[in-house]
Amino acid sequence: MKFNKTGVVGAGVMGAGVAQNLAQKRMNVVLVDISETALEKAKTTIRNKIRFAGMMQRNAEALDPDELLARIHFTTDLAALSEVDFLVENVVEKWEMKSALYPKLEKICPGKTIFAANTSAISITKIGNLTKKPDRVVGIHFMNPVPMKKTVEVIRGFHTSEETLAETDAFLEEMGKEGIVVNDMPGFVSNRVLMLTINEAIFLVQDQVSNPADIDKIFRNCFGHKMGPLETGDLIGLDTILYSLEVLYESYNDPKFRPSPLLKKMVDAGVHGRKTGQGFFKYPEVES
C-alpha cells in the first residue's frame, strides 16, 4: 500500500522524530502543533539531526536537510490534515487532551484515514470510542529516538480491525520498522514493566539507597542494559513518566503504580530530563 500523505499531531520530541523518519523514507508529512515555537524547535531539531547523521556518515539514508524538510509541512492548522492517509497522534499523555482532539480529527480527515495513537499507557479502546470508526484506530508505541529504533509496539484496541492492523504493518514497513502486536491493556507490555522499573529506581534515590549514577551502572554492568532506568527516564521525559504512572495507577487501582514523591517534585520544578537539560543527570543540549 502506498501512503501518499501522512499526518503527525504534536511536534515534541516524539512527533519530530516520527516526522523525520517519515520524511527520510520519502513520504510527505503534515506536522501539526498548537505552538509555533514547538514547530520551530522541531524544524531546528530535525535539521541538526540530519546534519549530524551526514557528518557521521553512518546513515546511508541521510538526506540534504533542506530536501528532507521540504517534505514536511509545519503548521498550526488541523485542517491541513484533510488529505492524510495515515495519522500518528503524539499529544501529551493527558486524557483531556486526547478526548478533545479526536472528534476534531474525525471531522477533518477522510473516512479512510487510520488514526494511530502514539501513547505510553492510555487505552486504545477508550481512544477509539471517541470516534465513529473505532475499527480504524490503533496504537503505535514508538521508541525514542524514533529514527533509530527499528521495533515498535502495535496495540490492538477492542474494535481495531484486521484490515487496520495490516495497513499499519504496511505503514511501519515503509518506515523501516517491525511492529509487534499486543492487546490493549493500559501500559501494554513495555510500559507496564518499564514504568515500574523507573519509578522504583526513583524511590531508590529518594530513600538514599544509592545515587543515580551507581543505580544506572548496576543495570548497565550487571544486566547488560544499554541505558540505566534513570537515564531512560530522562530520555523519555520525567513528566511523561509521571503522567503514565498516573494513568496506570488510575486504571488498575494498584498501589504498585503510585508515583514517587521525588518524581512529582522534580516535575513540579520543571526538571523533566533531556528536554529541559536537567533530570537525574545534566545534559549540555536541550531537546525540543
TORRORO-633703 format. One record per residue: x, y, z of N, C-alpha, C in turn; residue in three letters. Coordinates in pm, whole numbers, plus 50000, padded with zeros to 5 digits. Layout:
residues N
XYZXYZXYZALA;...
This chain:
residues 288
500844988150000500005000050000500875012450000MET;500515022449921501265034849913500575045549995LYS;501335051850085500805062650167501285075750107PHE;500375082850039500755094949968501025106650062ASN;500245107750166500435118650261500135113550401LYS;501045116650493500895112350631500775124650721THR;500145122750836499985133550931500585129951066GLY;501145139951132501675138251267501145149851350VAL;500495146951462499975157251550500805157351678VAL;501395168851708502285170051823503715170651775GLY;504405182151799505745184151745506815183951853ALA;506545176451961507565174752064508645165152018GLY;509375159652111510485150752078510025138951993VAL;508945132252035508475120551962507875124351827MET;507045134851825506425138951699507435143151596GLY;508445150651639509505154751548510265142551494ALA;510485132751583511185120651540510385112651438GLY;509075111551459508215104451364508215111551230VAL;508065124951232508065132651108509385131251034ALA;510485131651107511805129951045511915116250979GLN;511515105951051511595092250999510775090850871ASN;509565096250870508705095550752509325102950634LEU;509865114850660510465122750553511715115850499ALA;512475109250586513655101850540513265090450447GLN;512065085250466511575074550380510785080050261LYS;510985093050236510425099850119508895100350117ARG;508325101250236506885103450247506625118050278MET;505535123350225505135137050255504405137350388ASN;504755147150472504265147450609503655161050640VAL;502515161050709501955173150768502165172150918VAL;502975181150974503275181251117502525192851182LEU;501595189651272500725199751333501005200951482VAL;501055213351529501135215851672500415228951700ASP;499925230751822499235243151856500215254651877ILE;501505251351888502525261351919503485263451802SER;503595275851756504585279251653505995277051706GLU;506195279651833507515277651894507915262951889THR;506975254251920507255239851915507595235451773ALA;506905240951674507175237551534508565242251492LEU;508945254251535510285259351501511365251051568GLU;511125246951693512085238351762512205224951692LYS;511065219551648511085206751578511875207851448ALA;511665218751376512395220951250513905221551275LYS;514295228951378515725230051411516295216651453THR;515535209351535516005196251582516205186651465THR;515245186051375515355177051260516545180851173ILE;516695193851146517825198451064519165194451127ARG;519285196651257520545193451325520835178451326ASN;519785170451344519995156051348520385150551211LYS;519805156151105520175151750971521605155850938ILE;521975167950976523355172450954524345163751030ARG;523995160351155524885152051236525035138151174PHE;523905132551127523955119351063524845119750940ALA;524785130750863525625132050745527095132850781GLY;527415140250887528805141650931529385128350979MET;528535120751048528995107851100529135097450989MET;528425099850876528475091050759528105076650795GLN;527175075350886526735062050926525345058950873ARG;524655069050829523265067150785523185068850634ASN;523065057650565523045058150419521825065550366ALA;520775066950451519555073450407519545088350439GLU;520645093450498520685107550533520565116050407ALA;519745126350414519475134950300519995148950329LEU;520005157050228520245171150248519125176550338ASP;519485183750445518445188350539517325196250472PRO;517675204850376516635212750309515705203950226ASP;516285193750163515485184550083514515176750172GLU;515005172450287514145164950378513055173850437LEU;513435185650483512455194650544511395199150445LEU;511735199150316510745202950215509595193050208ALA;509795180950260508745170850260507815172250380ARG;508165181050475507375182850596506705196550593ILE;505385196450604504625209050612504345211850759HIS;504975222250813504835226050953503685235950965PHE;502705232851050501525241451058500825240251193THR;500095250651229499235250351348497785247451311THR;497515245251184496145243751133495795228951115ASP;494905223751200494475209851188493855206851052LEU;493275216950988492625214950859493605210150752ALA;494895212050774495905207450679495975192150673ALA;495285185450764495275170750768494145164850684LEU;493495172950604492275168750533492505158250426SER;493765155550389494035145750284494965134550329GLU;495215133250458496195123250501495595109250500VAL;496445099650465496045085450463496235078850599ASP;497265083550670497645077150796498095088250890PHE;497575088251012497885099051107498435093251237LEU;499545098851283500135094951410499945106351509VAL;499255103551618498965113651720499935112251836GLU;500575123551873501615123451976501375133952085ASN;500155137852111499955148352210500265142952349VAL;500375152052445500785148652580499875137852640VAL;500455129952732499725118552793498685123252895GLU;497735130952848496635135652931495325132652860LYS;494405126052929493165121952866492365133852815TRP;492365144852888491595156352844492095161852711GLU;493405160452686493975164752557493535155352445MET;493625142352471493235132352370491745133452338LYS;490935134352443489485134052422488995146352348SER;489685157452360489295169552287489745169052141ALA;490815161552114491415161551980490705152551880LEU;490395140251918489935130351819488625133951749TYR;487635139351818486435143651744486745154251637PRO;487715162951665488115172851566488795166251447LYS;489655156651475490355149651366489375142151277LEU;488365135951338487405128251260486625137051163GLU;486365149451203485635158651115486495163350998LYS;487805163451018488735168950918489265158250823ILE;489655146850877490355136550798489365128250716CYS;489855122550604488985113650524488565101350604PRO;487455095250563486955083450632487925071750629GLY;488815071450529489765060350516490975061750609LYS;491155073650669492355076350748492435067050870THR;493615061550891493875053851013494455063351116ILE;493905062851238494415070651349495275061551435PHE;496555064851447497475057151531497875065651650ALA;497485061451769497835068751891499195064051941ALA;500135073351943501455070351999501405073852148ASN;500955064252226500725066752368501515056752452THR;501865060852572502615052152662501735043052745SER;500505047452773499695039652867498195040652846ALA;497705050652774496255052852763495605042252674ILE;494455037452714493745026752643493405030652499SER;493765022052405493425024252264491935022352242ILE;491325013352316489875011352307489135024052348THR;489595030252454488985042552503489145053852401LYS;490325054652338490555064752234489665061952114ILE;489575049252074488765045451959487305049551976GLY;486815048852098485425052252123485135067352119ASN;486185075152099485995089452075485585092051930LEU;485685081751845485405083251703484205074551663THR;483735076751541482635068651488483155056251416LYS;484475055451398485075043851332486215038351417LYS;485885032551533486935027451621487745016151559PRO;487185009851453487934999351385489155004851312ASP;489175018151288490295024651217491285031051315ARG;491145027851443492045033351545492935022151598VAL;494245025151607495225015351650496245022651737VAL;496985015451815498065021451893499415018151831GLY;500295027951824501695025351788502555031951894ILE;503255024051969504135029352072505555029852017HIS;505915041451962507275043451911508245045052027PHE;509495041352001510555043052100511435054952059MET;512085060852156512895072752134514385069152136ASN;515185074352040514845083051927514215075151812PRO;513115080151761512295072851664513075068051542VAL;513855076551473514515071851350515495060351372PRO;515965058651495516995048551522516425035451577MET;515175035651622514585023751682513765016151579LYS;514115003751556513534995951445512294987951483LYS;511974987351611510834979251654509884987851737THR;508574985651719507564993051793506504983251844VAL;505764987651946504574980351989503384985151907GLU;502624975751856501354979051789500244973851880VAL;499324982751918498304978952015496944977451947ILE;496384965651961495074962551905493994966252007ARG;493194976651974492064980052058490944969852042GLY;489914971052123488804961552120488174961051981PHE;488064972451912487404973151783488384973551664HIS;489674974151688490644975251579490514963451484THR;490344966351355490104955751257491404949651208SER;491294937651151492444931051090492964939250972GLU;492054945650899492474954150787493334965750838GLU;492924971950948493704982851005495074977951050THR;495134966251111496424960751152497324958051031LEU;496734953050922497514950450800498044963350740ALA;497204973750738497644986650683498694993050774GLU;498554991150903499554996250997500874989250976THR;500834976250953502064968650926502744973850800ASP;501944976850696502494982150572503104995950594ALA;502445004150674502945017550707504285016550779PHE;504375007850877505615006150952506725000550863LEU;506364991750772507364986250680507974997450595GLU;507115006850551507635018250475508555026850560GLU;508315027250691509175034750781510455027250816MET;510545014550773511705006450805511625000250943GLY;510394997550989510224992451124509414979451127LYS;509594972151235508804960051262507864962951377GLU;506614958851363505644960451470505354947251538GLY;505294947551670504904935851749503524938751806ILE;502524930751768501144933351807500874928051947VAL;500314936652032499894932652167498454937152186VAL;497794931352285496414935152314496354947252406ASN;495194953452410495034966352476494724965052624ASP;495754967552705495614969752848496524981552881MET;496144990352971496955002252998498424998853025PRO;499315005752955500735003252968501254992952870GLY;500314984752815500664974552715501724965052774PHE;502794961952702503854953452758504994962152811VAL;505564970352722506804977352757506634986752875SER;505604995052873505505005052979504864999753107ASN;504144988853096503624982853219504784977853306ARG;505854973553241507044969053312508024980653334VAL;508264988553228509294998953234508965009753336LEU;507705014253341507355024953433507555020653578MET;507265008053609507525002953743509015003253774LEU;509834999453676511284998953696511845012953721THR;511445022553636511935036253652511455042053784ILE;510185039953816509625045353941510355039754062ASN;510635026754059511325020554173512755025754184GLU;513405028354069514745034254072514715048154133ALA;513655055754106513505069054166513295067954317ILE;512535057854359512375055454503513735052354568PHE;514615045354496515955042354549516735055054575LEU;516625064754482517275077654502516635084954618VAL;515305085154621514565092054728514915086454865GLN;515065073154872515355066455001516845066255033ASP;517655072354946519105073454965519785059754974GLN;519235050154899519875037054891521145038054808VAL;521095046254702522255048354616522035061154537SER;523035064754458522925076854376522595072954233ASN;522075082554152521645079254016522705072453930PRO;523945077353937524995071653853525255056953886ALA;525285053754014525565039854052524375030654027ASP;523165035754046521985027654015522005023653868ILE;522245033353780522275030353637523465021453601ASP;524605023253669525785014953643525505000253672LYS;524744997653778524384983853811523584977553698ILE;522614985153642521814979553532522634977653405PHE;523564986853378524384985353257525394973953273ARG;526094973753384527204964253400526764950453447ASN;525714949853528525284936853580524274929853488CYS;523424937653422522374931753339522584933953190PHE;523604941753153523884943953011522944953652943GLY;522204961853020521324971852960522164983052897HIS;521734987952783522464999052720522325011852799LYS;521185013552864520935025352947520325020853078MET;520655028153186520035025253313518635031153319GLY;517835027453421516445032153428516315047253445PRO;517245053553515517125068053538517515075953413LEU;518535071453343518865077853215517735075653114GLU;517125063953119515975061253031514815070553065THR;514575072653194513525081853235513795096053186GLY;515055100353196515425113553146515195114652995ASP;515475103852923515305103852778513825104752742LEU;512995096752807511555096852779510945110252820ILE;511385115652932510805127852989510155124353121GLY;510625130453229510085127053361508625130953375LEU;508195141253302506775144853302505945133753238ASP;506445127953128505755116853064505715104553154THR;506805102153226506845090953322505745092853427ILE;505655105053481504645107853584503245106053529LEU;502955111753410501615110553353501265095953328TYR;502235088253280501985073953251501685066353379SER;502455068953484502215062253612500835065953668LEU;500435078353651499115082553699498005075253625GLU;498195073253493497215065753415497175051253462VAL;498335045153484498395031253529497785029753668LEU;498075039153755497535038753892496015039653890TYR;495495048753808494045050453797493395038353731GLU;494065032753629493485021853551493385008853629SER;494435005753705494494992853775494114993853923TYR;494035006053976493795007854120494754999454204ASN;496004999154159497024990954223498105000154278ASP;498384999554409499365008754469500785007054416PRO;501064995954346502414994354295502755004954190LYS;501745011354131501975021754032501995035854093PHE;501975036854225501985050054289503265057654255ARG;503165069554195504385076954158505195081154280PRO;506495080654266507375085154372507165099954401SER;507105104054528507025118254560508175126354502PRO;509365120354494510505127354433510245130154286LEU;509635120654215509295122854074508325134554061LEU;507305134854146506335145754141507025159254167LYS;507935159554265508625171954298509465176854180LYS;510175167654114511035171454001510195176853885MET;509065170353859508195175053750507625188753784VAL;507205190653909506685203653952507755214553938ASP;509015210753954510125220353947510565223153803ALA;509935216153706510325218053566511585210553528GLY;511965200853610513155192653584512655179853517VAL;512665179653383511985169053309512935159853233HIS;514245161553248515165152853176515865159753062GLY;516175152152958516955157452846516325169952783ARG;514995170052773514355181052701514435194252777LYS;514755193852907514955206152982516415208153022THR;517285198652985518705199753017519075194453154GLY;518105190553234518365185653369517305175553409GLN;517755164053455516875154053512517645147753627GLY;517835134653623518725128453720520175130653680PHE;520375134853556521695138553506521575151753431PHE;522705158353406522715170953332523065168253186LYS;522475176353098522665174752954523055188152893TYR;524115188252812524605200952755523655207252654PRO;522865198752585521945203752484520515200352526GLU;519635209852507518215208152542517465203652420VAL;516685192452432515865187652321514615196352308GLU;514025195952185512765203252165511635195552227SER;
